[in-house]
Amino acid sequence: PLPPVPPGLGRARLLSRLVLAFEHLWVALWPPLGVAGVLVLLALTGVLPVLPPLLHLALLAAFGLTILLLVVRAARAWRWPTRIEADRRLEQVSGLAHRPLAALSDRPATSGGEALWQAHLARALADLQRIRVGVPHPGLPRHDQRALRVALAVALIAALVIAGPDAPGRLSAGLWPRVSFALSSAPTELHAWVTPPAYTRLAPIFLNPAGGSVT
């Protein structure tokens, strides 16, 4: 008799698809997360609040637009893994040769050789008894060959350590600038005077702001 199909095969297939989905999502989201990390780094170092208000706002808008565009591109590039991809991953992680998962759904091309096919199927089922899902491996080094993610992580940790208890305040000041467009309420003064004709040789006569006659 053939060995039984592993009872956890359906669960392993589902987990394999979820792991693949996470790997694809992590690779797709790395660019916008990297740009957001640079923005947080600038805020923690205290560079943003010392900029002119309009430049500060323009820089935040540029970062926000860049992150939004990268997120949209990531959403378009991401896709749900197929069952064949999930099965292939299970076979690779478990070290299974000759694709035993594919053998479960295959059928012999001819009616002959039934005994040989049964032996092949029995070996495939025996191999599947040691199937495992494994941990995610997004493979970011292939997409970030210069290890910029590592440099950014180290810089963020250093900025947090340097900022210390001031980190929340720096983040608030850097990411939410307080820009006021209200007109200045400082008091104004009006000085008025009358300049006599030149032949009088008189000095200019300043008008009294309190009112009254001019002498």
C-alpha positions as CSV (number, residue, x, y, z in Angstrom):
1,P,0.0,0.0,0.0
2,L,1.0,3.6,-0.6
3,P,2.2,5.7,2.3
4,P,-0.5,8.1,3.5
5,V,-0.5,11.8,2.4
6,P,0.9,13.9,5.3
7,P,-2.0,15.3,7.3
8,G,-0.3,18.7,7.5
9,L,0.3,19.0,3.8
10,G,-2.6,21.5,3.2
11,R,-1.5,23.6,6.1
12,A,2.1,23.6,4.9
13,R,1.0,24.7,1.4
14,L,-1.0,27.6,2.9
15,L,1.9,28.7,5.1
16,S,4.3,28.4,2.1
17,R,2.1,30.8,0.1
18,L,1.8,33.2,3.1
19,V,5.6,33.2,3.5
20,L,6.1,33.8,-0.3
21,A,3.5,36.6,-0.1
22,F,5.4,38.2,2.8
23,E,8.8,37.9,1.0
24,H,7.4,39.6,-2.2
25,L,5.7,42.3,-0.1
26,W,8.9,43.0,1.9
27,V,10.9,43.4,-1.3
28,A,8.3,45.6,-2.8
29,L,8.0,47.8,0.3
30,W,11.7,48.2,0.9
31,P,12.1,51.4,-1.3
32,P,9.3,53.4,0.3
33,L,10.4,52.3,3.8
34,G,13.9,53.3,3.0
35,V,12.8,56.8,1.9
36,A,10.7,57.1,5.1
37,G,13.7,56.0,7.1
38,V,15.8,58.8,5.6
39,L,13.1,61.3,6.5
40,V,13.0,60.1,10.1
41,L,16.8,60.3,10.3
42,L,16.7,63.9,9.2
43,A,14.1,64.7,11.8
44,L,16.1,63.0,14.6
45,T,19.2,64.9,13.7
46,G,17.4,68.2,14.1
47,V,18.2,69.4,10.6
48,L,14.6,70.0,9.4
49,P,13.4,72.5,12.0
50,V,16.3,74.9,11.3
51,L,15.4,75.2,7.7
52,P,13.3,78.1,6.4
53,P,9.6,77.2,6.9
54,L,8.7,77.1,3.3
55,L,11.7,75.0,2.4
56,H,10.8,72.7,5.3
57,L,7.3,72.3,4.0
58,A,8.6,71.7,0.4
59,L,11.0,69.0,1.6
60,L,8.3,67.2,3.5
61,A,6.0,67.4,0.5
62,A,8.7,66.0,-1.7
63,F,9.4,63.1,0.7
64,G,5.6,62.4,1.0
65,L,5.1,62.4,-2.8
66,T,8.1,60.1,-3.3
67,I,6.9,57.6,-0.7
68,L,3.3,57.6,-2.1
69,L,4.6,56.9,-5.6
70,L,6.8,54.1,-4.4
71,V,3.9,52.5,-2.4
72,V,1.7,52.7,-5.5
73,R,4.4,51.0,-7.6
74,A,4.9,48.3,-4.9
75,A,1.1,47.6,-4.8
76,R,1.1,47.2,-8.6
77,A,4.2,44.9,-8.5
78,W,3.0,42.7,-5.7
79,R,1.0,39.5,-6.5
80,W,-0.4,36.5,-4.6
81,P,1.9,33.5,-5.1
82,T,0.5,30.5,-7.1
83,R,0.1,27.0,-5.7
84,I,2.9,25.8,-8.0
85,E,5.3,28.4,-6.6
86,A,4.3,27.5,-3.0
87,D,4.9,23.8,-3.8
88,R,8.3,24.5,-5.4
89,R,9.3,26.5,-2.3
90,L,8.3,23.6,0.0
91,E,10.4,21.2,-2.1
92,Q,13.4,23.5,-2.0
93,V,13.3,24.2,1.7
94,S,12.7,20.6,2.6
95,G,15.5,19.4,0.3
96,L,13.2,17.2,-1.7
97,A,14.4,16.1,-5.1
98,H,12.4,15.0,-8.1
99,R,9.4,17.3,-7.2
100,P,7.3,14.9,-5.1
101,L,4.5,17.4,-4.8
102,A,4.0,17.5,-8.5
103,A,3.9,13.8,-8.6
104,L,0.7,13.8,-6.5
105,S,-1.2,15.5,-9.3
106,D,0.6,13.9,-12.2
107,R,-0.7,10.8,-14.1
108,P,1.4,8.4,-16.2
109,A,1.4,9.2,-19.9
110,T,0.8,5.6,-21.0
111,S,-1.2,2.7,-19.5
112,G,1.9,0.6,-19.2
113,G,4.5,0.8,-16.4
114,E,1.8,1.0,-13.7
115,A,4.1,-0.7,-11.2
116,L,6.9,1.7,-11.9
117,W,4.6,4.6,-11.5
118,Q,3.3,3.3,-8.2
119,A,6.9,2.9,-7.0
120,H,7.6,6.5,-8.0
121,L,4.5,7.7,-6.2
122,A,5.3,5.7,-3.1
123,R,8.8,7.3,-2.9
124,A,7.2,10.8,-3.4
125,L,4.8,10.2,-0.5
126,A,7.6,8.9,1.7
127,D,9.6,12.1,1.0
128,L,6.7,14.3,1.9
129,Q,6.7,12.9,5.4
130,R,9.7,15.2,6.2
131,I,8.2,18.4,4.5
132,R,8.7,21.7,6.3
133,V,7.9,25.3,5.7
134,G,11.0,27.1,6.9
135,V,11.5,30.8,7.7
136,P,11.1,33.7,5.3
137,H,14.1,34.7,3.1
138,P,13.1,37.8,1.2
139,G,16.4,38.0,-0.5
140,L,16.9,41.7,-0.1
141,P,20.7,41.5,-0.7
142,R,19.9,40.9,-4.4
143,H,17.9,44.1,-4.6
144,D,20.2,46.2,-2.2
145,Q,23.7,45.1,-3.2
146,R,25.3,48.1,-1.5
147,A,23.7,47.2,1.8
148,L,22.1,50.6,2.1
149,R,19.5,49.1,4.5
150,V,22.2,48.2,7.0
151,A,23.7,51.7,6.8
152,L,20.3,53.3,7.3
153,A,19.5,51.1,10.3
154,V,22.8,51.9,11.9
155,A,22.3,55.6,11.3
156,L,18.8,55.5,12.8
157,I,20.0,53.7,15.9
158,A,22.9,56.2,16.4
159,A,20.5,59.2,15.9
160,L,18.1,57.7,18.5
161,V,20.9,57.3,21.0
162,I,22.2,60.8,20.4
163,A,18.8,62.4,20.6
164,G,18.0,60.5,23.8
165,P,14.9,61.8,25.6
166,D,14.7,64.6,23.0
167,A,13.8,62.1,20.2
168,P,10.0,62.6,20.4
169,G,10.3,66.3,20.4
170,R,12.7,66.3,17.4
171,L,10.4,64.0,15.5
172,S,7.4,66.2,16.2
173,A,9.3,69.4,15.2
174,G,10.7,67.7,12.0
175,L,7.6,66.0,10.7
176,W,4.9,68.5,11.9
177,P,6.4,72.0,11.4
178,R,4.6,74.9,13.0
179,V,4.2,77.5,10.2
180,S,2.1,80.6,10.9
181,F,0.8,82.6,8.0
182,A,-0.9,85.2,10.3
183,L,-0.1,88.9,9.8
184,S,2.1,90.4,12.4
185,S,0.2,92.0,15.3
186,A,3.0,94.4,16.2
187,P,1.8,98.0,16.7
188,T,2.4,100.5,13.9
189,E,3.1,104.2,14.0
190,L,2.3,107.0,11.6
191,H,4.3,110.1,11.4
192,A,3.0,113.1,9.4
193,W,4.5,116.5,8.9
194,V,4.1,119.6,6.8
195,T,7.0,121.2,5.0
196,P,6.7,125.0,4.8
197,P,7.7,126.7,1.5
198,A,11.4,127.2,1.1
199,Y,11.2,131.0,1.4
200,T,9.9,130.8,4.9
201,R,13.1,129.1,6.0
202,L,11.0,127.2,8.6
203,A,11.7,123.6,9.7
204,P,9.1,120.9,8.9
205,I,6.1,121.0,11.3
206,F,5.2,117.5,12.7
207,L,1.5,116.9,13.2
208,N,0.4,116.0,16.7
209,P,-0.9,112.4,16.7
210,A,-3.2,113.4,19.6
211,G,-5.0,115.9,17.4
212,G,-5.5,119.7,18.0
213,S,-4.4,122.7,16.0
214,V,-1.0,123.0,14.4
215,T,1.0,126.1,15.4
